Amino acid sequence: MEITREALRLALYITGPLVLASYVFGISRMESPMDLWGGIPESWRTLNVTCMFVSATGFLIMWWFFLYRWDAAVVETVQWPWGEGDSGGHSRLMLAFLLVTIPSMFWLELTALHIRIDESWSQWLVIGCLWLVCLGNILLGLFAWGAYKQEVSSDTIWPVVGATMLGIQVIINDGILWNLKYPW
């Protein structure tokens, strides 16, 4: 099945708002939403929230360049840095973007579940969920790097910057620090 730019846009128009809705819904149902911070020291929280906005900006940079600024035919030719060929770019992007958005819809609920039941197996649901988002971010970065190496446009550095911005929050803060600091 061929993935088109329009299908990818539609998928993100659905999953993006669902991520935000899951946060609002999940936080509104929790007795103590501050428990979501886990073991993150209070002195780090302002910086962490700032990184969340940097991360969202990075996501939007990639979204804009891949799905609006660059021609769809050009995006379709982008390969992973080790790949060859001239098609499949939108399929690669669909995989990467959905690995970011779909697990992002569930991490808060999974964390709330872990808080409620406090079972050792439930922590792995949360960690696995966050690591799937990390994998999606890495794939977006590799896609951006592939576009940069292929020189598909004069402004190919921007999605690389966007992936890096997203990675600060997703990989460093959530995938590593939050998991290490959370009182499992």
C-alpha positions as YAML, in Angstrom:
chain: A
units: angstrom
residues:
- id: 1
  name: MET
  ca: [0.00, 0.00, 0.00]
- id: 2
  name: GLU
  ca: [1.37, 3.36, -1.01]
- id: 3
  name: ILE
  ca: [1.26, 6.09, 1.62]
- id: 4
  name: THR
  ca: [0.55, 9.54, 0.21]
- id: 5
  name: ARG
  ca: [1.26, 12.94, 1.64]
- id: 6
  name: GLU
  ca: [-2.47, 13.46, 2.14]
- id: 7
  name: ALA
  ca: [-2.79, 10.22, 4.13]
- id: 8
  name: LEU
  ca: [0.16, 11.25, 6.31]
- id: 9
  name: ARG
  ca: [-1.31, 14.69, 6.89]
- id: 10
  name: LEU
  ca: [-4.66, 13.15, 7.83]
- id: 11
  name: ALA
  ca: [-2.99, 10.72, 10.23]
- id: 12
  name: LEU
  ca: [-1.24, 13.61, 11.98]
- id: 13
  name: TYR
  ca: [-4.38, 15.76, 12.01]
- id: 14
  name: ILE
  ca: [-6.04, 12.92, 13.91]
- id: 15
  name: THR
  ca: [-3.23, 11.73, 16.20]
- id: 16
  name: GLY
  ca: [-1.81, 15.17, 17.05]
- id: 17
  name: PRO
  ca: [-4.98, 16.50, 18.71]
- id: 18
  name: LEU
  ca: [-5.53, 13.09, 20.32]
- id: 19
  name: VAL
  ca: [-2.15, 13.42, 22.05]
- id: 20
  name: LEU
  ca: [-3.18, 16.77, 23.50]
- id: 21
  name: ALA
  ca: [-6.64, 15.48, 24.42]
- id: 22
  name: SER
  ca: [-5.10, 12.48, 26.19]
- id: 23
  name: TYR
  ca: [-3.05, 14.82, 28.36]
- id: 24
  name: VAL
  ca: [-6.06, 16.98, 29.29]
- id: 25
  name: PHE
  ca: [-8.26, 13.93, 29.91]
- id: 26
  name: GLY
  ca: [-5.59, 12.01, 31.80]
- id: 27
  name: ILE
  ca: [-4.57, 14.88, 34.06]
- id: 28
  name: SER
  ca: [-8.18, 15.78, 34.82]
- id: 29
  name: ARG
  ca: [-8.84, 12.23, 36.07]
- id: 30
  name: MET
  ca: [-5.82, 11.94, 38.34]
- id: 31
  name: GLU
  ca: [-6.06, 12.53, 42.09]
- id: 32
  name: SER
  ca: [-2.58, 13.99, 42.16]
- id: 33
  name: PRO
  ca: [-1.28, 15.04, 38.72]
- id: 34
  name: MET
  ca: [2.01, 16.13, 40.30]
- id: 35
  name: ASP
  ca: [2.78, 12.41, 40.72]
- id: 36
  name: LEU
  ca: [3.51, 12.37, 36.99]
- id: 37
  name: TRP
  ca: [6.75, 14.22, 37.68]
- id: 38
  name: GLY
  ca: [7.98, 11.14, 39.53]
- id: 39
  name: GLY
  ca: [11.46, 11.71, 40.84]
- id: 40
  name: ILE
  ca: [12.21, 14.79, 38.74]
- id: 41
  name: PRO
  ca: [13.42, 17.42, 41.24]
- id: 42
  name: GLU
  ca: [11.25, 20.51, 41.50]
- id: 43
  name: SER
  ca: [14.26, 22.65, 40.57]
- id: 44
  name: TRP
  ca: [14.39, 20.93, 37.14]
- id: 45
  name: ARG
  ca: [10.73, 21.35, 36.27]
- id: 46
  name: THR
  ca: [10.86, 24.85, 34.77]
- id: 47
  name: LEU
  ca: [13.66, 23.76, 32.44]
- id: 48
  name: ASN
  ca: [11.76, 20.58, 31.61]
- id: 49
  name: VAL
  ca: [8.59, 22.49, 30.70]
- id: 50
  name: THR
  ca: [10.69, 24.85, 28.57]
- id: 51
  name: CYS
  ca: [12.11, 21.79, 26.80]
- id: 52
  name: MET
  ca: [8.55, 20.62, 26.12]
- id: 53
  name: PHE
  ca: [7.91, 23.80, 24.12]
- id: 54
  name: VAL
  ca: [11.25, 23.47, 22.33]
- id: 55
  name: SER
  ca: [10.31, 19.88, 21.52]
- id: 56
  name: ALA
  ca: [6.89, 20.86, 20.15]
- id: 57
  name: THR
  ca: [8.57, 23.51, 17.99]
- id: 58
  name: GLY
  ca: [10.99, 20.90, 16.65]
- id: 59
  name: PHE
  ca: [8.10, 18.57, 15.80]
- id: 60
  name: LEU
  ca: [6.33, 21.40, 13.97]
- id: 61
  name: ILE
  ca: [9.49, 22.28, 12.03]
- id: 62
  name: MET
  ca: [9.73, 18.74, 10.70]
- id: 63
  name: TRP
  ca: [5.97, 18.57, 10.07]
- id: 64
  name: TRP
  ca: [6.12, 21.84, 8.10]
- id: 65
  name: PHE
  ca: [9.13, 20.96, 5.94]
- id: 66
  name: PHE
  ca: [8.20, 17.33, 5.25]
- id: 67
  name: LEU
  ca: [4.50, 17.87, 4.66]
- id: 68
  name: TYR
  ca: [4.13, 21.43, 3.37]
- id: 69
  name: ARG
  ca: [7.30, 23.24, 2.36]
- id: 70
  name: TRP
  ca: [9.00, 20.57, 0.29]
- id: 71
  name: ASP
  ca: [7.40, 19.16, -2.82]
- id: 72
  name: ALA
  ca: [5.69, 15.80, -2.21]
- id: 73
  name: ALA
  ca: [7.65, 14.19, -5.05]
- id: 74
  name: VAL
  ca: [10.91, 15.22, -3.38]
- id: 75
  name: VAL
  ca: [9.85, 13.91, 0.04]
- id: 76
  name: GLU
  ca: [8.85, 10.61, -1.57]
- id: 77
  name: THR
  ca: [12.47, 10.13, -2.76]
- id: 78
  name: VAL
  ca: [14.06, 10.57, 0.69]
- id: 79
  name: GLN
  ca: [15.78, 7.44, 1.99]
- id: 80
  name: TRP
  ca: [17.27, 6.44, 5.30]
- id: 81
  name: PRO
  ca: [20.94, 7.53, 5.34]
- id: 82
  name: TRP
  ca: [22.02, 3.98, 4.40]
- id: 83
  name: GLY
  ca: [19.25, 3.40, 1.85]
- id: 84
  name: GLU
  ca: [19.05, 3.62, -1.89]
- id: 85
  name: GLY
  ca: [16.16, 4.18, -4.24]
- id: 86
  name: ASP
  ca: [13.72, 6.88, -5.18]
- id: 87
  name: SER
  ca: [10.46, 6.02, -3.43]
- id: 88
  name: GLY
  ca: [8.89, 5.21, -0.08]
- id: 89
  name: GLY
  ca: [9.61, 8.48, 1.69]
- id: 90
  name: HIS
  ca: [6.04, 9.01, 2.88]
- id: 91
  name: SER
  ca: [5.86, 5.44, 4.21]
- id: 92
  name: ARG
  ca: [9.04, 6.01, 6.21]
- id: 93
  name: LEU
  ca: [7.63, 9.28, 7.53]
- id: 94
  name: MET
  ca: [4.32, 7.66, 8.46]
- id: 95
  name: LEU
  ca: [6.14, 5.04, 10.53]
- id: 96
  name: ALA
  ca: [8.32, 7.63, 12.27]
- id: 97
  name: PHE
  ca: [5.58, 10.16, 12.99]
- id: 98
  name: LEU
  ca: [3.13, 7.52, 14.25]
- id: 99
  name: LEU
  ca: [5.80, 6.05, 16.53]
- id: 100
  name: VAL
  ca: [5.96, 9.50, 18.11]
- id: 101
  name: THR
  ca: [2.25, 10.32, 18.27]
- id: 102
  name: ILE
  ca: [0.51, 7.03, 19.08]
- id: 103
  name: PRO
  ca: [2.59, 6.04, 22.11]
- id: 104
  name: SER
  ca: [2.47, 9.69, 23.24]
- id: 105
  name: MET
  ca: [-1.31, 9.27, 23.54]
- id: 106
  name: PHE
  ca: [-0.87, 6.43, 26.02]
- id: 107
  name: TRP
  ca: [2.10, 7.19, 28.29]
- id: 108
  name: LEU
  ca: [0.11, 9.35, 30.72]
- id: 109
  name: GLU
  ca: [-2.66, 6.77, 31.13]
- id: 110
  name: LEU
  ca: [-0.09, 4.00, 31.50]
- id: 111
  name: THR
  ca: [1.74, 6.03, 34.15]
- id: 112
  name: ALA
  ca: [-1.54, 6.64, 35.98]
- id: 113
  name: LEU
  ca: [-2.23, 2.91, 35.80]
- id: 114
  name: HIS
  ca: [1.20, 2.17, 37.27]
- id: 115
  name: ILE
  ca: [0.58, 4.68, 40.08]
- id: 116
  name: ARG
  ca: [-2.76, 3.01, 40.88]
- id: 117
  name: ILE
  ca: [-1.65, -0.62, 40.84]
- id: 118
  name: ASP
  ca: [2.09, -0.26, 41.57]
- id: 119
  name: GLU
  ca: [3.04, -3.57, 39.95]
- id: 120
  name: SER
  ca: [6.53, -4.22, 38.58]
- id: 121
  name: TRP
  ca: [5.18, -5.25, 35.15]
- id: 122
  name: SER
  ca: [3.27, -1.99, 34.72]
- id: 123
  name: GLN
  ca: [6.46, 0.06, 34.81]
- id: 124
  name: TRP
  ca: [7.62, -1.73, 31.66]
- id: 125
  name: LEU
  ca: [4.48, -0.62, 29.85]
- id: 126
  name: VAL
  ca: [5.39, 3.00, 30.60]
- id: 127
  name: ILE
  ca: [9.07, 2.58, 29.79]
- id: 128
  name: GLY
  ca: [8.29, 0.70, 26.57]
- id: 129
  name: CYS
  ca: [5.81, 3.35, 25.54]
- id: 130
  name: LEU
  ca: [8.36, 6.14, 26.07]
- id: 131
  name: TRP
  ca: [11.05, 4.20, 24.24]
- id: 132
  name: LEU
  ca: [8.74, 3.78, 21.24]
- id: 133
  name: VAL
  ca: [8.48, 7.57, 21.12]
- id: 134
  name: CYS
  ca: [12.29, 7.74, 21.31]
- id: 135
  name: LEU
  ca: [12.51, 5.30, 18.38]
- id: 136
  name: GLY
  ca: [10.09, 7.45, 16.37]
- id: 137
  name: ASN
  ca: [12.20, 10.53, 17.09]
- id: 138
  name: ILE
  ca: [15.37, 8.70, 16.04]
- id: 139
  name: LEU
  ca: [13.68, 7.63, 12.80]
- id: 140
  name: LEU
  ca: [12.54, 11.21, 12.13]
- id: 141
  name: GLY
  ca: [16.11, 12.35, 12.71]
- id: 142
  name: LEU
  ca: [17.47, 9.69, 10.37]
- id: 143
  name: PHE
  ca: [14.92, 10.69, 7.74]
- id: 144
  name: ALA
  ca: [15.92, 14.34, 8.13]
- id: 145
  name: TRP
  ca: [19.58, 13.36, 7.91]
- id: 146
  name: GLY
  ca: [18.85, 11.32, 4.78]
- id: 147
  name: ALA
  ca: [17.21, 14.37, 3.19]
- id: 148
  name: TYR
  ca: [20.22, 16.47, 4.20]
- id: 149
  name: LYS
  ca: [22.68, 13.97, 2.72]
- id: 150
  name: GLN
  ca: [20.62, 13.72, -0.48]
- id: 151
  name: GLU
  ca: [20.54, 17.52, -0.68]
- id: 152
  name: VAL
  ca: [16.86, 17.48, -1.61]
- id: 153
  name: SER
  ca: [16.56, 21.22, -0.92]
- id: 154
  name: SER
  ca: [18.69, 24.18, 0.10]
- id: 155
  name: ASP
  ca: [17.04, 24.26, 3.54]
- id: 156
  name: THR
  ca: [17.52, 20.61, 4.55]
- id: 157
  name: ILE
  ca: [19.27, 21.49, 7.80]
- id: 158
  name: TRP
  ca: [16.01, 22.66, 9.39]
- id: 159
  name: PRO
  ca: [14.39, 19.23, 9.83]
- id: 160
  name: VAL
  ca: [17.69, 18.00, 11.33]
- id: 161
  name: VAL
  ca: [17.47, 20.90, 13.79]
- id: 162
  name: GLY
  ca: [13.80, 20.04, 14.43]
- id: 163
  name: ALA
  ca: [14.62, 16.39, 15.17]
- id: 164
  name: THR
  ca: [17.33, 17.52, 17.57]
- id: 165
  name: MET
  ca: [14.91, 19.87, 19.32]
- id: 166
  name: LEU
  ca: [12.35, 17.07, 19.66]
- id: 167
  name: GLY
  ca: [15.05, 14.71, 20.90]
- id: 168
  name: ILE
  ca: [15.99, 16.95, 23.81]
- id: 169
  name: GLN
  ca: [12.63, 16.26, 25.42]
- id: 170
  name: VAL
  ca: [11.72, 12.88, 24.01]
- id: 171
  name: ILE
  ca: [15.06, 11.08, 24.28]
- id: 172
  name: ILE
  ca: [16.96, 12.91, 27.02]
- id: 173
  name: ASN
  ca: [14.22, 14.12, 29.38]
- id: 174
  name: ASP
  ca: [11.55, 11.43, 28.92]
- id: 175
  name: GLY
  ca: [13.36, 8.38, 27.58]
- id: 176
  name: ILE
  ca: [16.36, 8.62, 29.87]
- id: 177
  name: LEU
  ca: [16.08, 11.06, 32.81]
- id: 178
  name: TRP
  ca: [12.39, 10.57, 33.65]
- id: 179
  name: ASN
  ca: [12.78, 6.79, 33.49]
- id: 180
  name: LEU
  ca: [15.87, 6.88, 35.70]
- id: 181
  name: LYS
  ca: [14.37, 9.28, 38.23]
- id: 182
  name: TYR
  ca: [10.87, 7.82, 38.45]
- id: 183
  name: PRO
  ca: [10.38, 5.98, 41.77]
- id: 184
  name: TRP
  ca: [9.52, 2.59, 40.28]
...
